[in-house]
């Protein structure tokens, strides 16, 4: 029997679309190149965002999609796709209410304001019960644990047919319609046909070559994304004429630690430096770039401004400098580590270094010695005078005076990608000539984070739209 809907990718959007279509009695086929479902749900912190939800109403929080959209405009500086972002915020409250009806275990603090990136003006970020931890050591899989049993139930009932370890090789097109998806597995090549086709294959944040080709060509990709995030769906869609945009709006998360130099990989859940803002933790370190100079206010400025400044630094990286007193005065800059673990890591001299003098430390991290010495001396004088005329930093309680001294090399890193396939208001894939495919749709990270967040990070505006758009298509196709 010809499938009503063929979905390529069993991640957030794909699973949700499959569930909703199966509930309507549609014949659904899902193709997934990994050996399990979930995609980025195995990696995400699980942040969702929506305005006007039942949970907000019960907590007396007055909020609307219009206010949510206005915040996205403010945070992104009007660089998002207005049609897609607006559709996302309009669908978001019903999506969150749907999750609640399914039994999603919201954390008791939700909704709340999160400061990891530029915050919303109202509490509209939602987390699962197990997604806040004292030690950040595991991703937020609450959503996966909710949806996967439902997905598997429909597979067992024969309403969803799923093919794991199956990679999409191309899209077969005749005129304005897709007539098949070419796949390959251990049995060889197959042409899969359906009435409608949905691409939910995710982004390209683990594909350095593609990333380099579509961004500035000089940026090295440092990634913590799913290794399967290689842009297969984007590449296949572009090959058959789909329009691609948004890659130049790329932004990165701060604090990645490349524990194996040259690997291009960081592990957010294993070790990262908490340098995204001055709210979650008082910054006791100074930040220096490849010239050995400070380049920002390490404490007071907003998360979004920090991210933009770091993206302007050579190789989008910088070094933290601090002394022994700062190491022990409060929480460790690496939240997964104790001070003793940080000291042990410094023995390896891969991402963390320790020295008895600033001169020796500069030699070890291979930065200009005179510049580093001058930078530290000037900063120490500012701490004595309690005034920082260079960057107007107000928290000046930790001069670098107590040996030993430490340095951590941190990168701007990527969990998500910003470029994506363009779609219209119905989520139909747009072609280069401005027309659209009649029966080819896309949802999830394949649309690119820029579509809903622009050149910024708007909390929950990748995971929630993936759910909402997957649900929307599953309900209508």
N, C-alpha and C positions, 0 to 999 in steps of 0.2 A: 504494500500500500504506500502511495506517495505521501511523504511526511508533510504535515501542515507547516512545520517550522523546523529548520535545521540551524542549530546554534553551534558556532565554532568558538570554543572556550568555555570551560566550566569553572569560572571564577565568580565574583560577586554578581555581576549583571547576568551572566549566563545561567547560573543556578536559579536565580530569582525568576528570570524569564521562563525557564523550563517548568518550574513549579507552578507559576500562574497559568501558563498555557495548558499544562496537564490538568489542572483543576477545572478548566473549561472543556475538557474532553478532547483536546487537540492531540494529534500524533506528533510527538517531539523526538527529534534525534539530536544528540549532543556529541560533538567531537572534541576531544581534549588530548593535547600532545603529552601531558604528564601522565603519571600512573595513578593519580588521585585527583579528586575535585578540590577546589578551594582557591587556587591561584594566590593572589596577594592577601587573601584572608589568613594565610599562614604567617604573614609578616606584619600586617597592619596593627596599629595601636587601637583600632576600633572606634575612632572618633566619628560621631555622627552629628549633624546639625540640622535644625528645623525650627521654624517659628510658628506659633499658634497650635501647638500640639496639646493633646489631652493632658499630658503630664505637666506642661507649663500652666495650663488653666487650673489644675488642681492645686498647684503650688502658688497660685496668685500672681504669676508672671504674665504681664500683659505684653504680647509680642505679635507681630504680623509678618507675613512673607514680604510685604512692602519694606518693612524696616530691615529685614534680613538682606534683601536685595540692595538696599541703600548702603548697608555695611560692606557688602561685597564691592560695590562701586568705590567706596572710600578706600578700602584696603588695597584693592587692585589698581587704583587710580584710573578706573574706567577702561581697563585693558582686557576685560573678559569679553566673551561673545554674549551680547545682551539677550539674544533670543534663547540660547541654550541655558544660560545662567538663570534667566527668568523662569523658564520651564522647570528647572531643577528646584528652585525655592518654592514654586507653587505646588509641586508634587510632594515636597519633603514632609509636610505635616501628616498627610494621609499615609505616607510610607512609615513614619515613626509610630503612628497609631496602629497600623497593620502589624508591625513588629510586636507592639505591646499585646495585641490580641492573640498573637501566636505564642505569647509567654516569654518574650524577651526579658531577661532579668536586668533591668536598669539599676545602675548603682544608686545608692540612696542619696548621693550628692548631686545627681543629675536632675535637671540640666544645670550646668555651671559655666563659668568663664575660664578658659584655658589660656595660659600666657606663653606657651611654647613658640607660637608665632604671634603675629599681630592679633590682639583679642577682639572679639565682638563687643558691641556696646551693651549687650544684655546676655543673661545666661541662656544659651541655646545650644550648648554642646553636650552630647550624651555619651556616656560610657556604659559598658556592661559591668556587671557585678564584680567580675574578676579582673577588670582592666586597670585598676589602680593598685599599685604595689609599693611597699616601702623600698624594696630593691627592684629596679626595673630589669627583670631577667627573662621575660617571656612575652610574646606578642599577645594582643587581645583577640582571642579566638572565640569569644562569646557568640559572635554572630554566626560563625561557621558551625559551632555546636548546636545552634538553633536550626539552621537551614539544612544542614547535611542529612539529618534523619528524615526530613520531609522529602528531600530530593531522592534519597535511597528508597523511600516507601513507594514513590511513583515508578521507580525503576523496577522494583520487585513486582508491582502491579501490571507491568508491561505498558505503562503510559509514557514512559521516557525510555528511549533506547540510547545507551551511552557507549562510546568507543574510546577507551583510554589508549595511551601510547600511540596516538594517531596524529600525524602532523599534516596541516594544510599545505599543499604545494601550489595551489593557484585557484583562481576564480574563472569559471567559464561564462562568457557573456555573449548574448545575441541582442544587438540593438540596445534597448533601454532596460533589458531584463537579464538577470542572472539565471543560467540554466543548469548550473551544477558547481559543486565545490570538489576540486581534485585533492585527494588525500593520499598519504602513504603510510603504511604500517608494515609489520613483519610479513604480511601476505602479499605486499606489492601495492600498486596504484589502484585507486578506485575513484569513480565519478559519482558523487552523492547528489541526489536531486530532491527538491522540495518545492512547495508553493512559495514560501518566503524564507529568506536567509538572514541570519543575524550574526554579525561579527562582534564577539566580546573577548578578543584575544589579548587584551591588555596593552601595556606600553613597551618601551624599548630601553628601559633604564639599566639593562644588563647587556647591552649591545654597543660596545665602545666604538666600533667602526661606523655604525649607523648614526650614533649620537654625534660623532665628529662630523659626519657628512652633512647633517641637517642643522647644526648649531654654527659656532663661529670657526670651526675647523682647527682651532688651536687649544681647545679646552680638553683636558684629560678627564675622562669619566671616572669618578670615584663612586662606587655603588654599594648599596645594601639591599638592592631589590632582589626579588625572586629570580633565580638563574634562568627561568623560562621566559622572563620579560625581554624578549629579543625582537619584538616588533613584527612578527611574522604576518599578522593580519594587516598591519599598515603597509608593509611591503607588497603583499598580494593585492591589496585594494588599489594602491598607486599604480601597479602594473596594468590594471584594467581601466585606468583613467580616473580614479578617485582623487579629489582635491585634498591636499595636505597643508596644514598651516600650524602656527603657534610655537614652533621649536625655538624661535629666537626670543621667546618670552620666558625661557628657561630660568628657573631659580633653584636654589639648593638649600638643604638643611645644614645647619652649622654643627661642628663638633665631631666629625668623623675621625676615627683613629685607625690608620692603616698599620695594623700590628705586624703585617708581613709586607715590608716595603716592596713596591713594584707590582703588587697583586691587583691593584685597582679595586680592592674589596674592603669594606668595613662592615662590622657587625653591630648594628645599633643596639641589639639586645645583649651583646657581650661586653662592649666597652665603648663609651662615647663621652666626650667632654661637655659638661653642662655650661654652655656659653651663649645660649640663645637669648637670654634676657637677664635683667637684674632683679627680677621679682621672685622667681623660684629660689634663687640662691644669691647671696651677696658675693659679687666677683672680687676675689682677693688677689687676682693675677693681673699682669699687664700683658697686652697682646702686641707682638712685633711681627713685621712682615720680612720679606727676603732682604730688605735693605737694613734690617736691624732697627727699624724705627716703629714707634707707636703710630697707629693710623685711625684709632677711634676711641670714643669714650667707652671703656670696658664695662661700666656699671649702669649708667643712667638711661641710655638711649633705648628706643623701642626695638622690638624684635625685627620688624620689617626693615627698618633703617640699617640694623646690623647686617642683615642678609645682603642688602644691596651694596654696602661698603665692602664686604668680604668678596663679593663677586668681582669687584674692581681690582683686587689684589693679584699680583702675579701668581699664576697657577692656583688661584682661589684657595690659598692655604695661609696659615699663620702659626706662630709659636706662642704658647703660654709660658710666661716666666713668673716664678714665685719662689719664696724661700721656705725654710723649714718651719718657721712659725706659722705661715699662711697654710701650710699643708695640714696642720693639726687644729687650726682655729675654725672649727665648724665642719660642715659636711664636705666630703671629698669632691673635688671637681669632676671626677669620674664616679658617677653615682653607684655603679656596680662594684666599686673597689673600696677597700679600706686604705688608709694611708700606707699601711705595711705592704699591701698588694701593689700599690703604685711604686713604692721603693723597690720592691722585687722586680717589677717590670723595667725599672730604670737600669738594672744590671744588664739587660739584653741590648740596650741602646739601639732600639729599632723605632719606637714611637715616643719613648720617654727617656730622658737623660738626667743625670745627677752629677754635680761637680762641686768642689770646695770653693771655687771662686767664679765670679762672673766671666772673667777672661777664659778660664778653662771651659766653662759651659758654652761660650760662644764658639770656641774651637771645636767642641764636640758636635754642635749642631750645624757647623760649617756656615756661620753667618759672619758678616764683617765685624771683627773684634772691636775696633775703635768705636764703630757706630753703636754696638750693643752696650759697651761700657758707658758711652755718653748718654744713651737713652735711660739706662738704669740710674745713673747719677742725677740726671735732671728730674726723673720721677721721684727719687728719694728726697730731693730738695722740695718738691711740691708737697710731699707728705709732711715734711717738717713745717712748711709754711701753711699747711691745710688749705691750699689753693692750687688748682690746676688750670693755668691760663690757656693751655693748648687745647684741651678738650672739655674743660668745665666739669670734670668728674668730681662729685661731691663726697664719695666714699673713699677716703685716703688714709686708712688705718693700717695698711700693710706695706711699709717700705721693704725693699729687698736688702736686708742687712744681716740676716741670721743664716749662716751656712749650715748645712749644704743648700745649694740652689738647684732648682728643678726646671725642666722645660718639657712641654708636650707639643708635638706637631699635630695640628688638627686641620682637617679639610672641610670644605663645603661638599656635601655628598648628596646622592640622589637615591630616594626610594621610589620616586615616581618620575614620569616624563611629561613634558609640557606640550609637545607637538602632537597632532592627531588628525584623524580623518574628519573632514567637515560633514555635517549633517544638517538637514533643514528642521523646521519645527516639529515634523512628524518622525524625526530621527532616521529619515531615508538618506543614504549616502549621496553626497553631491559630487558631480563630475567636474572635471577641469573647465568645461564649457559653461558651467552654471546650472545645467539641468541635473536631474537626479535619476538614480536607478529606481524603477518601480517597486522592486521586491527585495532590495538589499538594504538592510538597516545596520546600525552600529550603536553600541552602548558600552559604558565603562571607560577604562583608561585609554582605550583605543581612540577616544575622542580627544585625549590630551587634557592635562590639568589646566592649560590656558583657557580652554573653553568655558570653564566655570569659575576659575580663580584668576585668570589673567596672569600678569607677571608678578605673582605674589602667592602666598599660602593663605587661603581662607579656610578656617577650620571645618573639617567634615565635608568639604565641597568636592571631594572625589569619591569617597566611599558612599555617601548618601545619594548623589546623582546616579551612581552605578546601580544601587538598589532601586531607586525610583524609576529610572529609565528601563531597567530590566523588567520591573513590575508592570510598567505602562505598556511595554511591547507584548509581554506575556498576556496581558489583559485584553489586548486589541487585535493582535495578529491571528 
